[in-house]
């Protein structure tokens, strides 16, 4: 049986977009699930859109996310080169073969003539004008050095059908297919031509890509048929939407993998979430490790309907991965986020302890603890808590005693500070909440904070804690 070979063939036009990463992920998972090979090919024939450094971003992202390719530009292989621009000598040879067989032809039409063609559904369609040129006229114009392109000679009658593993049988009337350009006037191939040639020469027998190629695949199949090559298996994936009306798009500046990393998401959560954008496992699990994705992935679980990129769900999933980290791993990952803001002046171990179970992304660390450096006027109604039976009056009574208790604490840590508050509640004959709630409000001026009064006091330190308590007492009058 022929070994399964899938590929990921991105264009180096910037950061690796979420849709592209999903294509790579599914192609990798399907290949590995079937003991196949996963190949990386860089499609850089559109030099006008080439972005310096983009190829390195592709390499780095795939390696970081565990999508290690078996063959590619930086790892080699038997079917190289794996960068399209380095294969340019191949394409003209195959285009001329199509010209000889009548499946393609030279076109010398000027831009001015093309602009006079009638529009069909908002786009101008080529009218096969140059198909009727004689061999002598073609030879004369080539000898003269006239600019030309090579176009595919599409059939004008009948239909073309192929099978897609997700969407079933797809049939397109041949009359809808335009004579697309295969070789551009600069001698470079178009994407539509190069990807067919490269896929065949690299032995790619399973093509996984976005649904936008569903209707153009018949053009590719006509090329396979013209050469007498076997068509690959096709697996088209549903679009990823920003919302119900708009597709997620790299050109519109929507999320890339590096954007999400910079926003404080973990790579494990990103890959997990991207896998769910268009696919679901048979057991409907949502949180899955990379190994679990590998064992559960099956193309029968790929959906036909669009998926909406939901930042809220991604954040929730990310929080689960954050909670699972060891304290040491969390501290290491959080270090750059802490070092770049005011938190670098606080006990980093305490900052991590206070935030790990209370954040959804690492970017939240700075905002979650902003009260450590920002403490001003606040409404005394924050002391009102029906459950704890507290209000400004009970706070006015309790807070001076909290201040006095804290002032006597010898060892300034959460354990001893919490013990002092619980001891005070016992002495007053009240429930713990009647002391803990006003103490936390007095120290932060916020209704909700990560951590309780004693944890926050430990971070603030003795001097700042006693100072804030004093100010809060004065405000109550």
C-alpha positions in Angstrom: 0.0 0.0 0.0 1.3 3.5 -0.9 2.4 5.5 2.1 0.2 8.5 2.9 1.9 11.8 2.2 0.3 15.1 3.3 1.8 18.6 3.0 1.5 22.1 4.4 2.4 24.7 1.7 2.1 28.2 3.2 3.1 31.4 1.5 5.7 33.5 3.4 3.5 36.6 3.7 3.7 37.3 7.4 2.8 35.6 10.7 1.2 32.2 10.5 -2.5 32.7 10.6 -4.9 30.5 12.7 -6.4 29.0 9.5 -3.0 28.1 8.2 -2.0 26.6 11.5 -5.2 24.5 11.5 -4.4 23.2 8.0 -0.9 22.2 9.2 -2.3 20.6 12.4 -4.9 18.5 10.5 -2.4 17.5 7.8 0.1 16.4 10.5 -2.5 14.5 12.6 -3.9 12.7 9.6 -0.5 11.7 8.3 0.8 10.5 11.7 -2.5 8.7 12.5 -2.0 6.7 9.3 1.8 6.1 9.6 2.4 8.6 6.8 4.7 11.5 6.1 4.0 15.2 6.7 5.9 17.6 4.4 6.5 21.3 4.5 6.8 23.3 1.2 7.2 27.0 1.0 5.2 28.6 -1.9 6.9 31.8 -2.6 6.2 32.4 -6.3 4.3 35.6 -5.4 7.3 37.7 -4.8 5.3 40.8 -4.5 3.7 39.6 -1.2 6.9 38.1 0.2 7.7 39.3 3.7 11.3 39.1 5.0 11.6 36.7 8.0 8.2 35.0 7.3 9.8 31.7 6.4 11.6 31.6 9.8 8.3 32.3 11.5 6.8 29.3 9.8 9.7 27.1 10.8 9.6 28.3 14.4 5.8 28.1 14.8 5.7 24.5 13.5 8.5 23.3 15.7 7.2 25.1 18.8 3.8 23.6 18.4 5.2 20.0 17.8 4.2 19.9 14.2 7.6 18.5 13.2 7.7 17.8 9.4 9.5 14.8 8.0 10.7 16.7 4.9 11.1 20.4 4.4 13.5 23.2 3.4 15.5 23.2 6.7 15.4 19.4 7.3 15.8 18.1 3.7 14.3 15.0 2.1 14.3 13.0 -1.1 11.9 15.4 -3.0 13.6 18.8 -2.6 14.1 21.6 -3.1 11.1 22.4 -0.8 11.0 26.1 -1.7 9.0 26.8 -4.8 11.1 29.5 -6.2 14.1 27.1 -6.2 12.1 24.7 -8.4 11.4 27.3 -11.2 13.1 25.3 -13.9 10.5 22.5 -13.5 7.4 24.4 -14.3 8.1 25.7 -17.8 9.0 22.2 -18.9 5.6 20.8 -17.8 3.7 23.8 -19.2 5.3 23.2 -22.7 4.3 19.6 -22.4 0.7 20.8 -22.0 1.0 23.1 -25.0 2.2 20.2 -27.1 -0.8 18.0 -26.1 -3.3 20.9 -26.7 -4.2 21.3 -23.0 -2.5 24.7 -22.8 -1.6 27.5 -25.2 0.4 30.7 -25.6 -1.4 33.9 -25.0 0.0 37.2 -26.2 -2.9 39.5 -25.3 -2.0 42.9 -24.0 -3.4 44.3 -20.8 -5.4 46.8 -22.9 -7.2 44.0 -24.8 -7.9 42.1 -21.6 -9.5 45.2 -20.1 -12.0 45.3 -23.0 -13.3 41.8 -22.3 -16.9 41.7 -21.0 -17.4 41.1 -17.3 -19.1 37.9 -16.1 -20.4 38.1 -12.5 -18.2 41.1 -11.9 -15.0 39.5 -13.3 -13.6 39.5 -16.8 -13.2 36.1 -18.4 -10.7 35.3 -21.1 -12.2 34.5 -24.5 -9.7 32.0 -25.8 -8.6 34.6 -28.4 -5.0 33.2 -28.7 -6.1 29.6 -28.9 -6.6 30.0 -32.7 -3.1 31.3 -33.4 -1.2 29.2 -35.9 2.1 27.5 -35.0 3.9 29.8 -37.4 2.4 33.0 -35.8 3.3 31.7 -32.4 6.9 30.9 -33.4 7.3 34.3 -35.0 6.0 36.1 -31.9 8.2 34.1 -29.6 11.2 34.8 -31.8 10.4 38.5 -31.7 10.5 38.4 -27.9 6.8 39.3 -27.5 5.6 39.0 -23.9 3.3 36.0 -23.3 1.6 33.9 -20.7 0.6 30.2 -20.9 -3.0 29.5 -20.3 -4.8 26.2 -19.5 -7.2 25.2 -22.3 -10.4 24.4 -20.4 -13.1 22.2 -22.0 -16.2 24.3 -22.8 -18.8 21.5 -22.6 -19.6 18.7 -20.1 -18.7 18.8 -16.4 -16.0 17.7 -14.1 -16.6 15.7 -10.9 -14.4 14.8 -8.0 -14.9 13.4 -4.5 -14.1 15.3 -1.3 -13.8 13.3 1.9 -15.8 16.0 3.8 -18.2 17.5 1.2 -18.8 14.4 -0.9 -19.0 14.5 -4.7 -18.5 18.0 -6.2 -19.5 18.7 -9.8 -18.7 21.8 -11.8 -19.9 22.7 -15.3 -16.8 23.1 -17.5 -18.3 26.2 -19.0 -17.7 27.9 -15.7 -14.0 27.3 -15.8 -11.9 30.1 -17.2 -8.6 29.4 -19.1 -6.4 30.2 -16.1 -2.9 31.4 -16.4 -0.3 28.6 -15.7 2.9 30.5 -16.5 3.1 34.3 -15.9 4.8 36.8 -18.2 7.9 36.8 -15.9 8.2 33.0 -16.5 7.1 32.2 -13.0 4.3 29.7 -12.4 1.0 30.7 -10.8 0.0 29.1 -7.6 -2.7 27.1 -9.4 -0.1 25.4 -11.7 2.9 25.1 -9.3 1.0 23.4 -6.5 -0.2 20.6 -8.9 3.3 20.0 -10.3 4.9 20.1 -6.9 2.3 17.9 -5.3 2.8 15.2 -8.0 6.6 15.4 -8.0 6.7 15.2 -4.2 4.3 12.2 -4.1 1.6 14.1 -2.2 -1.4 11.8 -2.3 -3.6 13.6 0.2 -4.3 17.4 -0.1 -5.9 19.1 2.9 -6.8 22.7 2.6 -9.5 25.3 3.1 -13.0 25.3 1.5 -12.1 28.3 -0.7 -10.3 25.8 -3.0 -13.3 23.5 -3.3 -14.6 25.1 -6.6 -11.1 25.5 -8.2 -10.1 21.9 -7.6 -11.7 20.8 -10.9 -9.1 23.0 -12.7 -6.3 21.1 -10.8 -7.9 17.7 -11.7 -8.0 18.6 -15.4 -4.2 19.2 -15.1 -3.7 15.8 -13.4 -5.8 14.2 -16.1 -3.9 16.0 -18.9 -0.6 14.6 -17.6 -2.0 11.2 -17.0 -1.3 11.5 -13.3 -3.3 10.0 -10.4 -5.4 12.5 -8.6 -4.8 12.9 -4.9 -7.4 12.4 -2.1 -9.0 15.8 -1.2 -10.0 16.9 2.3 -11.4 20.5 2.3 -12.0 22.2 5.7 -14.7 24.5 6.7 -13.9 28.3 7.1 -13.0 29.8 10.4 -15.2 32.8 11.0 -14.6 35.9 13.0 -18.4 36.2 13.5 -21.5 35.0 11.6 -20.7 37.3 8.6 -16.9 37.7 8.5 -14.2 35.2 7.8 -11.1 35.2 10.0 -8.4 36.7 7.7 -4.7 37.3 7.9 -5.1 40.2 5.4 -7.6 41.9 7.9 -5.1 41.6 10.7 -6.9 38.8 12.6 -5.2 36.5 15.0 -2.0 34.7 14.2 -0.3 32.2 16.4 2.3 34.7 17.5 -0.4 37.2 18.4 -2.0 34.7 20.7 1.3 33.8 22.3 2.0 37.5 22.9 -1.5 37.9 24.5 -0.6 35.3 27.1 -2.0 32.1 25.7 -0.1 28.8 26.0 0.8 26.9 22.9 -0.9 23.7 24.2 -4.2 25.6 24.6 -3.9 27.2 21.2 -3.3 23.9 19.4 -6.1 22.2 21.4 -8.5 25.0 20.5 -7.5 25.2 16.9 -8.2 21.5 16.6 -11.8 22.1 17.6 -12.3 24.7 14.9 -14.0 22.5 12.4 -13.5 19.1 14.0 -14.8 17.2 17.1 -13.8 13.8 18.5 -16.3 11.0 18.8 -16.4 11.4 22.6 -17.0 15.2 22.4 -14.0 15.9 24.6 -12.8 19.5 24.6 -9.6 19.6 26.6 -7.1 17.3 24.9 -3.3 17.0 25.1 -1.3 16.7 21.9 -1.1 12.9 22.3 -4.8 12.7 22.8 -5.4 14.7 19.6 -3.2 12.3 17.8 -5.1 9.3 19.0 -8.6 10.8 18.6 -8.2 12.6 15.3 -10.3 11.2 12.4 -11.4 13.0 9.3 -14.9 11.7 9.8 -15.1 14.3 12.7 -14.4 17.3 10.3 -17.6 19.4 10.1 -19.0 20.9 7.0 -20.4 24.1 8.6 -18.2 27.1 9.5 -16.6 27.5 12.9 -16.6 30.8 14.8 -13.4 31.7 16.5 -14.5 32.3 20.1 -11.8 34.1 22.2 -13.8 33.5 25.4 -13.7 29.7 24.9 -10.0 29.9 24.1 -9.4 31.8 27.3 -11.4 29.3 29.3 -9.4 26.4 27.8 -6.1 28.3 28.4 -7.1 28.7 32.1 -7.3 24.9 32.5 -3.8 24.5 31.1 -2.5 27.3 33.4 -4.0 25.6 36.5 -2.4 22.3 35.5 1.1 23.8 35.4 3.5 23.1 38.3 4.3 26.2 40.4 7.8 26.1 39.0 6.7 26.0 35.4 4.1 28.7 36.0 6.8 30.9 37.6 9.2 30.4 34.7 6.5 31.2 32.1 5.1 34.2 34.0 8.6 35.7 34.6 8.7 37.9 31.4 5.2 39.2 32.1 6.1 40.1 35.7 9.5 41.6 34.8 8.0 44.0 32.2 5.7 45.8 34.7 5.5 47.1 38.2 5.2 43.6 39.6 9.0 43.2 39.2 9.3 45.1 42.5 7.1 42.6 44.4 7.9 39.1 45.7 7.6 37.1 42.4 6.8 33.8 44.1 3.9 35.4 46.0 2.7 37.1 42.8 2.6 33.7 41.1 0.9 32.0 44.0 -1.8 34.6 44.0 -2.5 34.6 40.3 -2.0 31.0 38.9 -5.5 29.8 39.7 -7.1 33.1 39.0 -6.1 34.1 35.5 -7.1 32.9 32.0 -4.1 34.4 30.2 -0.7 35.5 31.3 -1.4 39.0 30.1 -4.0 39.3 32.9 -1.3 39.2 35.6 -0.5 42.8 35.3 -4.1 44.0 35.5 -5.2 41.5 38.2 -2.8 43.0 40.7 -2.8 46.6 39.7 -4.4 47.5 43.1 -0.9 46.8 44.6 0.3 50.1 43.1 -3.0 52.0 42.7 -5.0 52.7 45.8 -7.2 55.7 46.0 -10.7 56.8 47.1 -13.4 54.1 46.9 -17.1 54.0 47.8 -17.8 52.8 51.4 -20.7 50.7 50.0 -18.1 48.1 49.0 -18.1 47.1 52.7 -21.8 46.0 52.3 -22.0 42.3 52.1 -25.3 40.7 53.0 -23.9 37.2 53.3 -21.1 38.3 55.7 -23.4 40.8 57.4 -21.0 43.6 57.0 -21.3 47.3 56.1 -19.5 50.6 56.7 -20.6 50.6 60.4 -19.2 47.1 61.1 -16.0 48.0 59.2 -15.6 51.1 61.3 -15.7 48.9 64.3 -13.5 46.0 63.0 -10.7 47.7 61.0 -8.9 49.4 63.9 -8.7 46.0 65.6 -7.4 44.5 62.3 -4.7 47.2 62.2 -3.7 46.5 65.8 -3.6 42.8 65.3 -1.4 43.1 62.1 0.9 45.5 63.9 1.7 42.8 66.4 2.4 40.0 63.9 6.1 39.0 64.1 6.3 36.8 61.0 4.8 38.7 58.0 3.4 35.8 55.9 0.0 34.6 54.8 -0.1 31.9 57.5 0.5 34.2 60.4 -1.6 37.1 59.0 -4.5 34.8 58.3 -4.1 33.4 61.8 -4.3 36.9 63.3 -7.5 37.7 61.5 -9.2 34.4 62.5 -8.0 34.9 66.1 -9.6 38.4 66.0 -12.9 37.0 64.7 -12.9 34.5 67.6 -12.2 37.2 70.1 -15.1 39.3 68.8 -17.4 36.3 68.7 -18.2 36.8 65.0 -17.9 34.7 61.9 -14.6 34.9 60.0 -16.2 36.7 57.0 -17.1 39.7 59.2 -13.4 40.4 59.7 -12.0 39.0 56.4 -14.3 40.9 54.1 -13.8 44.5 55.4 -10.1 43.9 55.8 -9.7 43.0 52.1 -11.8 45.9 51.0 -9.8 48.3 53.1 -6.5 47.0 51.6 -7.6 47.1 47.9 -10.7 49.3 47.5 -12.1 46.6 45.1 -15.1 44.3 45.2 -13.2 41.4 43.7 -9.5 40.6 43.9 -7.3 37.5 43.5 -6.6 36.4 47.0 -7.9 37.3 50.4 -6.9 39.9 52.9 -4.0 38.0 54.4 -2.5 37.0 51.0 -2.7 40.6 49.8 -1.2 42.0 53.0 1.7 39.6 52.6 2.4 41.0 49.1 2.0 44.6 50.1 4.3 44.2 53.1 3.9 45.5 56.6 4.4 49.2 56.0 2.0 49.6 53.1 -0.6 47.3 54.7 -0.7 49.3 57.9 -0.7 52.6 55.9 -3.7 51.5 53.8 -5.6 50.3 56.8 -5.0 53.7 58.5 -6.3 55.5 55.4 -9.4 53.4 55.1 -10.2 53.9 58.8 -9.8 57.7 58.4 -12.2 57.6 55.4 -14.8 55.9 57.4 -14.6 58.7 60.0 
